[in-house]
Amino acid sequence: MTNKLNELTAAAGVDAKKVAACTGSAETKQRLERSRKLGEEVEIAATPTLFINGRRVGNVLGMSAEVLKAVVEFEITESGK
């Protein structure tokens, strides 16, 4: 296990051995691979990427909570038509 992972698990107060076992498991690797492939299929190039009702929302990092709320409300209104 990397020093950084040890540092993060200690800071979070979780069992580093359990985290190491999880990160090294075949199931975790399969889940990550499925997630990576899905990201490629929908052309995710960066995180975070947000979709609302299947529509990609632009750069959410610079978006205020008010603007994001307005986008969500717009999508709710449009999907109800």
C-alpha positions as CSV (number, residue, x, y, z in Angstrom):
1,M,0.0,0.0,0.0
2,T,1.3,3.5,-0.8
3,N,2.3,6.0,1.8
4,K,-0.4,8.4,0.5
5,L,-3.1,5.7,0.9
6,N,-1.9,5.0,4.4
7,E,-2.0,8.7,5.2
8,L,-5.5,9.1,3.8
9,T,-6.9,6.0,5.6
10,A,-5.4,7.2,8.9
11,A,-6.9,10.7,8.5
12,A,-10.3,9.2,7.7
13,G,-10.1,6.8,10.7
14,V,-10.6,3.7,8.6
15,D,-8.8,0.3,8.7
16,A,-5.9,0.6,6.3
17,K,-5.7,-3.2,5.9
18,K,-9.3,-3.4,4.8
19,V,-8.9,-0.6,2.3
20,A,-5.8,-2.3,0.9
21,A,-7.7,-5.6,0.6
22,C,-10.5,-3.8,-1.2
23,T,-8.3,-1.9,-3.6
24,G,-6.4,-5.0,-4.5
25,S,-9.4,-7.2,-5.1
26,A,-10.4,-8.5,-8.5
27,E,-14.0,-7.3,-7.9
28,T,-12.8,-3.8,-7.3
29,K,-10.6,-3.9,-10.4
30,Q,-13.6,-5.1,-12.5
31,R,-15.8,-2.4,-11.2
32,L,-13.2,0.3,-12.0
33,E,-12.7,-1.1,-15.5
34,R,-16.5,-1.1,-16.1
35,S,-16.6,2.5,-14.8
36,R,-13.7,3.5,-17.0
37,K,-15.3,2.0,-20.1
38,L,-18.6,3.7,-19.4
39,G,-16.7,7.0,-19.1
40,E,-15.1,6.4,-22.5
41,E,-18.5,5.6,-24.0
42,V,-20.0,8.8,-22.9
43,E,-16.8,10.8,-23.6
44,I,-15.9,11.8,-20.1
45,A,-12.6,13.7,-20.3
46,A,-12.5,15.1,-16.7
47,T,-14.0,14.9,-13.3
48,P,-16.3,16.1,-12.1
49,T,-18.6,15.7,-15.1
50,L,-22.3,16.2,-14.3
51,F,-25.2,14.9,-16.3
52,I,-28.8,16.1,-15.7
53,N,-31.5,14.1,-17.5
54,G,-28.8,12.7,-19.8
55,R,-27.6,16.2,-20.8
56,R,-24.0,17.0,-20.0
57,V,-23.7,20.2,-17.9
58,G,-20.6,22.4,-18.6
59,N,-17.9,23.2,-16.2
60,V,-19.5,22.7,-12.8
61,L,-16.4,23.7,-10.9
62,G,-16.9,27.3,-11.7
63,M,-20.7,27.1,-11.4
64,S,-22.4,28.7,-8.4
65,A,-25.0,26.8,-6.5
66,E,-27.7,29.2,-7.7
67,V,-26.8,28.6,-11.4
68,L,-26.7,24.8,-10.8
69,K,-30.1,24.9,-9.1
70,A,-31.5,26.9,-12.0
71,V,-30.2,24.3,-14.5
72,V,-31.7,21.4,-12.5
73,E,-35.0,23.3,-12.2
74,F,-35.0,23.9,-16.0
75,E,-34.4,20.3,-16.7
76,I,-37.3,19.3,-14.3
77,T,-39.6,21.7,-16.0
78,E,-38.6,20.6,-19.5
79,S,-38.8,16.9,-18.8
80,G,-42.4,17.4,-17.5
81,K,-43.6,18.8,-20.8
